[in-house]
Amino acid sequence: MRYLGEMREGENVNDIYLCKSKQILKTKAGKTYYSVMLQDQSGSMDAKVWDLTNAIGHFEALDYIAIVGQVTSFQGNLQLNIQRVRKAQEGEYNPSDYMPVSKRNIDEMYKELTDFIPTVKNEYLNKLLCMYFVENKEFINNFKKHSAAKAVHHSFMGGLLEHTLGVTKMCNYMASYYPVLNRDLLITAAMFHDIGKLSEISAFPENDYTDDGQLLGHIFIGAEMIGNSIKSIPGFPKKLESELRHCILAHHGELEFGSPKKPAIVEAVALNFADNTDAKMETFTEILDSSDGKTEWLGFNRYFDSNVRRTVGK
């Protein structure tokens, strides 16, 4: 099997991929075409069916499809021009080949993350962390496999874990450098900040927004989960609960970015910076990984609102 992440501009393709999504659109001239997102374990690639001929069989989103086409480039990103397509039959493919997964070892990352728990000395915060990351087997299993996003960054199995670990490690560094920070609160907030994504985004292969994800969002869901769990811990300090939930509610930093509150305590500020940094660095990494490795300028990217370039000599 030729993985999407291995493809280069100009290559011909004749293989089977998961159709992650399919849109029926029209050009400015009124011609109908399909906009398709293909997926395998190496990642995803935008694809187009420009000519709806008899060579284009019927298929829908989440079907495995056998395609014939050519890799092109559009605005610095690889794109597949599909000339022939049919729905693949069972036995022609192995579903495990089509689930994008972290390049890092899942169990090693989880151990690295949970190694932070004994360093949290506050008994209430430590208990809360253990309730989820040590005692709740269903949560642990889902957390390890889940993505951190539908797209943009860490949108692969293990992505939520990888992102949470990155944010927690940055918060740990900031706590060691800035004494003003309450380390126990910050580490706890970092480990919990995105747990609402378990309800916001469905599991693979869909990896799409749920009804609660669309209506409520992971920030509210996460803060509510923590609030409900705290009720089962006798004597949990009310102010500490409010500070922890505030960090979750404010971790996107700005109202226009989905946070119902802007950071009001220093730990919330630190968490916002760590979350934003890890997300943007992974986004840029994925942009570089999806290019052909030869082109320096990669075109305009809407997430950075800039024309982006590969570092010369890297």
N, C-alpha and C positions, 0 to 999 in steps of 0.2 A: 504494500500500500504506500502511495506517495502522500505524505502528510502535507497539510496546507502550509505549515511553518517552514517547509523545505523548498517551497516553490519560488521561482524567480521569473521575472518578466520575460515574455517571449516563449515560455514553455507550453507545450501541448499537454493536455490533461485527459485521461481516460480512466476514471476511478469512481468509487462510491463514497458519498459523504452524507452527513446528517443535514437536512434542511432545517435550520434553526428557525427561520422565519421566511415568509413569502408575502410580498405586497404586489398588487396589480395596479400599475400606475399608467399615466399617459405622458408622452412627451409634449413639448410646447406645440408641436404640429398635430397633436391629437392621436398619435400612434400609440397603441397599447403595448406595454412591456412588463416584464416581471423583475422586481428587485428582490434578491434572495440573499440570505445570510447562511453561508455554509459553515459547518463546524466539524472538527475532529479533536483528538486529545492534544494536538499542538496549538490549538487556538481556533480562530474564525477568520473568514474572508468574505468580503462583499462580492456578490456575483450578479450579473445581469443577463436576462434573456431578451435580446432586442428584437429577434425575429420569431414570431409565434407560428412556425411552420408545422407540417405534419411530423417533423422530427422531435417536436416538443410534446412528450406525453403528459398525462395528468398527474399532478403530485400536489401535496399540501404540506404545510409546516409540520415538522417533527417526523416526516417521512425520511427514509433512507433512499437516496436517489443516485442512480448511475448516470454520470454526465460525461460528455465529450466537449472540450472547449479549449480556450487559450488564455494564458495569464497576461494581463495588460497592466498598465499603471495609470492611475488617475489622481491628480493632486498629491503625488508623492506616495500614495498607498497602492498596494497591489489589488487588482480586481480581476475576477474571472468572467470571461465572456463565454457564455454557454451556448453551444450550437445544437447539441442533442441531449435529451434527458428522458429517463424513464424511472418509474418507481422500482426500487430493488426488491428482490424477493428474499424471504427468510432463508438463511443458510448462505447467502452471498456475502454477509458481513458479520462482524463481531461487534456488538454494541459497545464493549469496553474500549474499542479503538476510537470512539467518537466523543468521549467525555474529556474535555480539557482539564488538566490536573496540574497542580503546582510542581515546579521543577525540584522542589525541596522535599525531603522525607517528612511525611505527615506526623508520624509518631515522634520523631526527634524534635520537630517544632513544638508539638504539644507538651513534651517533657520540659523543654526550655521555657515555655510559657508558665506551666504550673510550678516550676521551680521558684517563681516569684512569690507564690502564696505564703510559704513559711517566713518570708522576709517582711510580710505585713503583720505588724505586732499588735495593732488594734484588734481586740478580741471579737468585736462585732463585725468588722470588715472581713477579718479572716474567716469567720464562720460563714458569712454570706458567700465568699469566694468558694469555700469548700462545698457549700450546698449545690453549686452549679458545676464547678470544674473537677470535683473529686467524687461526689456522691451521686450525682444525677447521670446515670449511664445513658439514658436516651438523649439528654442534652449533649453529652460529650460526643456521642456518635454523630449526631447531626452537625454539631459545631465543627468537627474535624473535616466533614465532607462538603460543607456549604461554601458558596461563593460569597464575595464581599459586594458584588454588584451585578447588575444585568449586563453591563458593558463598562467601558472606560478603564477601570482598573480592578485587578484581582478578580476578574469574572471567570474563575475556574475553580474546580474542586480543590478544597484546601485554601482557597483565597481568603476567606474570612479569618481563618487561623493565621495565615501568613501576615495579613494586614494587622490583626490584633497584636501579634508578636512584635511587629515592627514599631507600632505605636507605643506599646508598653516599654520596649527597650529605649526608645527616645525619651519617654517620660522618666524612666529610671535615670538616664543620664542627666536630664534637666534637674531632677530632684537632688542629685549629687553635686551639681554646680551652683544651684540657687537655693540657699538655706531657707528662703522665705516659703518655699513650697512644703506642704504637708505630704510627705512621701506616701504614707499609707493611703491617704485619700486619693492621690493622683494615680498610683499603681492600680488601685481597685477600679477607679473610673476608666482607666485605659483598658483594662481587661473586659469591662462590661459595656464599653461605649457603643458597640455595634451589635449587641445580642438581639436587638429587635429585628435584625435582618433575617433571622431564622423564620420569622413570620411574614416579613415584608416580601421576600423573594422565595419562590417555589424551588424545590430540589431539582437536580438535573434529571432528565435532559431538558425540561422546560426552562428552568432558570429564568423565570419571568415574574413580574409583579403579581402578587395575590390581590384579592379584594381588599384585605386589611392593609396591604402595602400601598394600594392606590388611595384608600380612604383615610388612613391614619398615619402611615409612614413609620420607619424604623425608630426614629428618635422618640416619638411619643410611646410607641410599643415598648421600647427598651426601658424607658423611665417607669412605665406602668408595671412591667414585670418586676423590676427591682422593688418598687413600692409594695407590691403584693407579697413578695418574698420576705421583706423586712418585717411584715406583720407577724411572721412565725418565729421571730427571734426576740425573746423577752428582754426588755430593757434597752433595746436599740435606741440610742440618743436621737431625739427628734431633729436637732440641728444638723447632726452628722448625716441623717437621712436626706434632709433638704439639700445639703451641700453636694452629696453624691448624685442625687437625681438632677440637680442643677447642672452639674458637669456633663451629664448625658444630654440634657435638653439643650445645652449651649455649645455642643462640640463642633457644630458646623460654623459657628462664629458670627454669622450674620442672618438676619431675618429672611433676606432674599435667597439664602442658600438652604433654607428649610428649618433653621433653628427657631423654636418658638420663643427662646430667650437669648439675649446676647450675654457673653461671659461677664459675670459680676464678681467672681472670686478668682484669685491668681491661678488656682489649679485648673479652672475651666479655661483660662487663657492658654496655659501650657498644653492642655489636652487638645485644644483647637489647633495650635501650631503643629503638634506632633501628627495629628490626624491628617491635616492638610498636606504636610510635607511628605508623609509616606504615600498618600494617594497620588500626588503629583509626580513624585519620583517614579512610581510604578507605571503611571500613565505614559511618561516620557520613555521609560524603558521599553514598554510595549510598542510604542511608535517606532523606535529604533529597530526592535526585533522584527517588525512587520515589513521593513524596507529591504531592499536588495543588498544592503551592506556596501554598496559602491557609491551611490548618490550621496553627495554632501547635503545639499538643500532638499528638504523633504516636503516643501509646500506649506500652505497655510493650515494651521490646526486650530479648530474653534475652541478647544478646551484651554489653550494657552493664548488664544486671540493674537497669534503671531505666526509668521513664517518661521519654521523651526529647522535647525541644521544639526547634522552630526558633527561632533567634535573632531577636528582635523587630527589625524594621527592616532585616533582611538580605534 
